[in-house]
Amino acid sequence: MNLSTVLLKPGEADRLVAGHPWVYSSSILRLTAPAQDGEVVQVKDHRQRLLGVGFYNSRSKIAVRLLDRDRVDINKDFFCRRLAAALEHRKRYLPLATSFRLVNAESDLLSGLIVDKYGDVLVLQTSSLGMDLRKPLIVELLRELLSPQAILERNDMAGRKFEGLPESNSVLYGEAPSETVIQLNGLEFTADLAEGHKTGMYLDQQANYAAVAEFARGAVVLDCFSFLGGFALHAARAGARHVHGLDQSEAAVATANRLAVRNGLADRVEFEVANVFDWLKGKTSTGPNERLVPVYDVIILDPPSFTRNRASVDDALRGYKEIHLRALKLIKPGGILATFCCSHHVDRQLFEEVVLAAAFDTHRLLRRVASFTQSADHPIIPAIPETEYLKGYAYEVMKTG
Ligand code: SAH
């Protein structure tokens, strides 16, 4: 097959040689022949050394997304190999999971493609034109690989406009159930896959739910930003005395309360509609001669990303600091703060600095007792920094008296 060649400017190849798949339009010297948007091109450095093949899109800032370092055909066979390798990785590192992210774009060498598996239902997102054009082929292969009951498309994310793609939300195969019941670590969750957050519910904390629950035996627990109650329900099952979940979404809180009943945990866990900032402020405000008495053994903070870009990092850090300050005041000496940050723009070190600044202001000494990252179905490739986004820590609030 005759491929157009994208030639890079001098000095632009190193990142790609190291394994990063994005070629920015600003790195391109010229094309040797015109290429259609969505077509496969080959990429070479200024000395004509092959760097790989990938999808081209002149409308995107990421003009080429590399798929392979060799000059392989990007055909059915190629996708079959990549999807099988992705499934193999999940079987290897999450052998007991039945719901997981099957394909996580760059981390599975398939830039522009996300596939989540919720039991027997698959949900697909394509964020590049090249991948979007190959949806029928991907659907065909997913059917062969996993025999799902249905495959849905959740392409209603804003990022598609950067590739010149419209938003769309549809059933690509089979019949979509109105509600999908899935198991995470043996607990039942229901996901509204057509309308829910992201592709339905968060799968990236699957391993951390179980890990944080280990701290909850016999504890009074507060789960902030609880969504469907992932942390709260795991804590309740692990033997927490009482768990209180907070989320501002009425729909999420209603579902979480139903899930508490469904899992036989309603005697120990309840969810409340609240703005976490306001709620924590209310609980930590004291009159002139009042002393605040901490009541929680464990507080979990798993907020949404407060930043979408680098420019808003400072505001985000203020938000992170505020919730940590207030949470620390409410944790008993010897208790645990389990805290997460899912913003790619706030790295592990910066995140810990914010926690420590809050500890300083509240005169708490923290002992770090665990570090967390995203579940293994969201693999991290260090050469592609964008693949790492979720970090978390558990700290014991030390008894210093
Ligand atoms: N811990 C959850 C994921 C949390 S995602 C899990 O593991 O599934 C972030 C959640 O925070 C969303 O459910 C959103 O509704 C909620 N949220 C965002 N801002 C909030 C605020 N200020 N107060 C309360 N909830 C908020």
Residues whose N, C-alpha, C, O or C-beta is under 5 A from the ligand:
A	BS01	SAH	Y202 Q205 F225 S226 F227 L228 G230 F231 L246 D247 Q248 S249 A252 A274 N275 V276 F277 D302 P303 P304
